[in-house]
Amino acid sequence: MATILASTQQLVEASSPLPAWPQAMARAIRDTKTLLSVLELPPDAAGEVQQIQLAEQDFPLLVPWEFVARMRPRDPADPLLRQVLATSSETEFSDGYGSDPVGDGAAEVLPGLLQKYQGRALLVTTGACAVHCRYCFRRQFPYSDVPKTPSAWQPAIDHIAGDTSLDELILSGGDPLMLSDRSLMWLVQQANSLPHIARLRIHTRVPIIIPQRVCDDLLAWVHAARMQVIFVVHINHPHEIDDAVRAAIGRLRDAGVMLLNQSVLLRGINDDVAVQRDLSAQLLSVGVLPYYLHQLDRVQGAAHFEVPQSQGQAIIADLRSQISGYAVPKYVAEVAGDSSKRPL
């Protein structure tokens, strides 16, 4: 991991060992003033400070140093910075945007257990994430109602055990890799005991944000799984992939994990065919298959990230003419009540 500012002692030198992942979370940046100072950016204009503070009241800034180290200093348009830095736009009300844009509430069969699509069940395991992405579709999800311990998960496990039409269990959040490996091992053991569950899918951004999370203890429960283990990671821009991320993904691949990527089409961040082409190339170089490019989920506070569907469709058309078909992600929207993702 490269140091972006030689004067900032807290950033990790490329030759230094990375701290264990809990320590990385403990020292993560949690205030805008520090983040802007590290990147040698001026404080926001006085007129926006109050609105930004309001935006952060319910959804505070959180970004580990490992991710900050990939940002360009003195560049307010850096594509990684724009994903995590609150703006006054978040406080503006937008018609057509809400607190549950993908219909999670209607799909909840038990607290934290969602069933939207045939054959699959999704368990929201935690509200914690390694980074707070400002466009997050679950930024207003009622995480206080979600079970967070093995004993509290048991009713969901019992429900899955009794529904033999299910063959895939999805762990989501928040981010399931914010759980302890002991808790994750418990979930794997429960799933192992259900013969009809053939696949365990993990939706996570943690190996990208804090690559050292892919540790020996994590690989132990991966190896213990009887099922096919699939990690769907979340990378929006090629600058998110550095040497530490490559190493973490390599460890998962060596453990037999199937690796897919889903990203979100974001205005001013990756709404460009050259960026998307580079992202697909970078993903393939580390053994991750481009899977989904999502149209923005219309959560209140994220309207300034939305890209018109016509522009997204043009990007995908250009990609198809420039790269192999398997390298082109499926451009989709998640629409509440639909039986699958909707192709765009």
C-alpha positions in Angstrom: 0.0 0.0 0.0 1.6 3.3 -1.1 1.8 6.3 1.2 0.2 9.3 -0.4 1.5 11.9 2.0 5.0 11.6 3.3 4.2 14.1 6.1 1.4 12.0 7.5 2.8 9.5 9.9 -0.4 7.5 10.4 -0.4 6.2 6.8 1.2 2.8 6.4 4.4 2.5 4.4 4.4 -0.1 1.6 7.2 -2.0 3.4 5.4 -2.1 6.8 3.1 -5.0 7.8 -0.6 -4.2 7.8 -2.3 -4.1 11.3 -4.8 -6.8 12.1 -8.2 -5.9 10.8 -9.8 -4.9 14.2 -6.9 -2.5 14.7 -7.5 -1.1 11.2 -11.2 -0.4 12.1 -10.2 1.1 15.5 -8.0 3.7 13.8 -10.3 4.4 10.9 -11.1 8.1 10.1 -14.4 9.2 11.5 -14.5 12.9 10.9 -14.4 15.0 7.8 -11.9 17.5 9.1 -9.3 14.8 9.5 -9.9 13.3 6.2 -9.7 16.6 4.3 -6.5 17.5 6.3 -4.8 14.2 5.4 -5.6 14.7 1.7 -4.4 18.4 1.9 -7.8 19.6 0.9 -9.3 22.9 2.3 -12.3 22.7 4.6 -15.7 22.9 2.9 -17.1 26.3 2.4 -18.6 27.7 5.5 -22.1 27.7 4.0 -22.0 23.9 3.6 -20.5 22.9 6.9 -23.9 22.8 8.8 -25.6 20.8 6.1 -22.7 18.3 5.9 -22.8 17.9 9.7 -26.6 17.3 9.3 -26.0 14.6 6.7 -23.5 12.9 9.0 -25.8 12.8 12.0 -27.6 9.7 10.9 -24.9 8.3 8.6 -21.4 9.4 9.9 -18.2 9.3 7.9 -16.2 6.1 8.3 -13.2 5.2 6.2 -10.1 3.2 7.1 -6.6 4.5 6.3 -6.0 1.6 4.0 -8.7 3.0 1.6 -7.6 6.6 2.1 -4.1 5.6 1.0 -5.4 4.9 -2.5 -6.9 8.4 -2.8 -5.1 11.2 -4.7 -4.1 14.1 -2.5 -5.3 17.6 -3.3 -8.0 16.2 -5.6 -11.6 16.9 -4.5 -12.8 14.9 -7.5 -10.9 11.7 -6.5 -13.3 8.8 -7.3 -12.6 7.0 -4.0 -13.0 10.2 -2.0 -16.3 11.0 -3.6 -17.8 7.7 -2.5 -17.2 8.4 1.2 -17.3 12.2 1.7 -20.6 13.7 2.7 -22.0 16.6 0.7 -24.8 19.1 1.3 -26.7 17.4 -1.6 -27.6 14.6 0.9 -29.8 16.9 2.8 -31.9 17.8 -0.2 -35.2 15.9 -0.5 -35.7 14.1 -3.9 -39.0 12.9 -5.3 -39.0 9.2 -6.1 -36.4 8.4 -3.4 -37.1 6.7 -0.1 -35.8 4.7 2.9 -36.4 1.2 1.4 -35.8 1.5 -2.4 -35.5 -2.2 -3.0 -38.4 -3.6 -1.0 -36.4 -5.2 1.8 -39.2 -4.7 4.3 -41.8 -6.5 2.2 -39.4 -9.4 1.6 -38.7 -10.0 5.3 -40.1 -13.3 6.5 -38.4 -13.2 9.9 -36.3 -10.4 11.5 -33.2 -10.1 9.3 -34.2 -12.9 6.9 -35.2 -11.9 3.4 -36.7 -14.0 0.6 -37.0 -12.1 -2.6 -36.1 -14.7 -5.2 -36.8 -18.4 -5.7 -34.3 -20.7 -4.2 -32.4 -18.1 -2.2 -32.6 -16.7 1.3 -30.6 -13.7 2.5 -29.6 -13.2 6.1 -28.8 -9.6 7.2 -26.2 -10.5 9.8 -25.0 -7.1 11.1 -25.4 -3.4 10.5 -21.7 -2.8 10.7 -19.6 -2.0 7.6 -15.9 -1.3 7.1 -16.7 1.9 5.2 -19.8 4.1 4.9 -20.5 4.5 1.2 -22.7 7.6 0.7 -24.9 5.9 -1.9 -25.7 2.9 0.3 -29.2 1.6 -0.3 -29.4 0.3 3.3 -28.2 3.5 4.9 -31.7 3.8 6.5 -32.3 0.1 7.2 -33.6 -0.7 10.7 -30.5 -2.6 11.8 -31.6 -2.3 15.5 -34.2 -5.0 14.7 -31.7 -7.4 13.1 -30.5 -10.5 15.1 -26.8 -10.3 15.6 -25.8 -13.4 17.6 -26.0 -17.2 17.0 -28.9 -17.7 19.4 -30.8 -14.8 17.8 -30.1 -16.3 14.3 -31.5 -19.7 15.2 -35.1 -19.0 14.2 -33.8 -18.0 10.7 -31.7 -21.1 10.5 -34.7 -23.2 11.6 -36.8 -21.6 8.9 -34.2 -22.3 6.2 -33.9 -25.9 7.4 -37.6 -26.3 6.9 -37.7 -24.9 3.4 -36.1 -27.5 1.1 -36.9 -25.3 -2.0 -33.9 -23.2 -0.9 -30.4 -24.2 -2.3 -28.5 -21.0 -1.6 -27.9 -19.0 1.6 -26.7 -15.4 1.2 -25.0 -13.5 4.1 -25.3 -9.8 3.8 -25.5 -6.7 6.0 -24.0 -4.2 6.7 -21.1 -6.5 5.8 -21.0 -10.1 7.1 -17.1 -9.9 7.3 -17.5 -7.5 10.1 -18.6 -10.4 12.2 -16.0 -12.4 14.2 -14.7 -15.5 12.4 -16.1 -17.5 15.3 -19.6 -16.3 14.5 -19.0 -17.0 10.8 -17.8 -20.5 11.6 -21.0 -21.1 13.5 -23.1 -20.0 10.5 -21.0 -22.2 8.2 -21.6 -25.2 10.5 -25.3 -24.6 10.6 -25.4 -24.3 6.8 -23.3 -27.5 6.5 -25.9 -29.4 8.4 -28.6 -28.5 5.8 -28.2 -30.9 2.8 -30.4 -28.8 0.5 -28.1 -25.7 0.8 -25.5 -26.1 -2.0 -24.1 -22.6 -2.0 -23.0 -20.0 0.5 -22.8 -16.5 -0.9 -21.0 -13.7 1.0 -21.7 -10.1 -0.1 -18.8 -8.0 1.1 -16.7 -4.9 0.6 -14.3 -5.6 3.4 -11.5 -7.4 1.5 -11.3 -4.3 -0.7 -11.4 -1.8 2.1 -9.3 -3.7 4.7 -7.5 -6.4 2.7 -5.9 -7.9 5.8 -9.4 -9.1 6.8 -8.6 -12.1 4.6 -6.7 -13.8 7.4 -6.0 -17.4 8.4 -9.1 -17.5 10.7 -11.3 -16.4 7.8 -9.8 -19.0 5.5 -10.4 -21.7 8.1 -14.2 -21.4 7.9 -14.0 -21.1 4.1 -12.2 -24.4 4.0 -14.7 -25.9 6.5 -17.7 -25.2 4.3 -19.2 -28.2 2.6 -20.9 -25.9 0.1 -19.5 -23.9 -2.8 -18.4 -20.6 -1.3 -19.0 -17.5 -3.4 -17.8 -14.0 -2.5 -19.5 -11.1 -4.3 -17.2 -8.2 -3.7 -18.0 -4.6 -4.4 -15.5 -2.6 -6.4 -16.6 0.6 -8.2 -13.4 2.0 -9.6 -10.0 0.5 -10.7 -8.1 2.6 -8.2 -9.6 0.6 -5.4 -7.4 -2.4 -6.4 -3.9 -2.2 -5.0 -1.3 -4.8 -4.2 -2.8 -5.6 -0.8 -6.2 -6.1 -2.4 -4.6 -8.3 -5.1 -3.0 -10.4 -2.4 -6.3 -10.8 -0.4 -8.2 -11.8 -3.5 -5.5 -14.2 -4.4 -5.8 -15.9 -1.0 -9.5 -16.3 -1.5 -9.1 -17.7 -5.0 -6.4 -20.2 -3.8 -9.0 -21.3 -1.1 -11.4 -22.3 -3.9 -13.7 -19.3 -3.5 -15.7 -18.2 -6.6 -15.2 -14.4 -6.9 -17.7 -12.1 -8.6 -17.9 -8.3 -8.6 -20.9 -6.0 -8.4 -20.5 -2.2 -8.7 -22.9 0.7 -8.8 -23.0 3.2 -11.6 -22.1 6.5 -10.0 -22.1 10.0 -11.4 -18.6 11.5 -11.6 -17.0 8.2 -10.4 -17.4 5.5 -12.9 -19.9 6.8 -15.5 -17.3 6.5 -18.3 -16.6 3.7 -20.7 -12.8 4.0 -20.2 -13.2 3.6 -16.5 -15.5 0.6 -16.9 -13.2 -1.0 -19.4 -10.2 -0.5 -17.0 -12.2 -1.9 -14.1 -13.2 -5.0 -16.0 -9.6 -5.6 -17.0 -8.3 -5.1 -13.5 -10.9 -7.5 -12.1 -10.1 -10.2 -14.6 -6.4 -9.8 -13.9 -7.0 -10.8 -10.3 -9.5 -13.6 -11.0 -12.8 -11.7 -10.3 -15.6 -12.0 -12.9 -17.5 -8.7 -13.6 -21.0 -9.7 -12.5 -23.4 -6.8 -12.1 -23.4 -3.0 -12.8 -26.3 -1.7 -10.7 -28.4 1.3 -11.5 -28.4 3.4 -8.4 -31.0 2.3 -5.8 -33.0 5.3 -5.1 -32.4 5.8 -1.4 -33.1 9.2 0.0 -29.9 11.3 0.1 -28.2 9.7 -2.9 -29.9 11.4 -5.8 -26.7 13.3 -6.8 -25.0 10.0 -7.6 -27.7 8.9 -10.2 -26.7 8.4 -13.8 -29.5 8.3 -16.5 -30.2 4.8 -17.7 -29.7 5.9 -21.3 -26.1 6.8 -20.4 -25.6 3.5 -18.6 -26.9 1.6 -21.6 -24.6 3.5 -23.9 -21.6 2.6 -21.7 -22.5 -1.1 -21.8 -23.0 -0.9 -25.6 -19.5 0.6 -26.0 -18.0 -2.0 -23.7 -19.5 -4.8 -25.7 -17.8 -3.4 -28.8 -14.4 -3.1 -27.1 -14.0 -6.1 -24.8 -14.9 -9.8 -24.6 -18.5 -10.6 -23.7 -17.6 -12.3 -20.4 -15.9 -9.1 -19.3 -19.0 -7.0 -19.6 -21.1 -6.8 -16.4 -24.9 -7.2 -16.6 -26.5 -3.8 -16.3 -29.4 -4.2 -13.9 -31.8 -2.5 -11.5 -33.3 -4.0 -8.4 -37.0 -3.3 -8.4 -39.1 -4.0 -5.4 -41.4 -6.9 -6.0 -39.6 -8.3 -9.1 -38.7 -12.0 -9.1 -35.2 -11.2 -10.3 -32.9 -8.3 -11.1 -34.3 -6.3 -14.0 -32.0 -6.1 -17.1 -31.6 -2.6 -18.4 
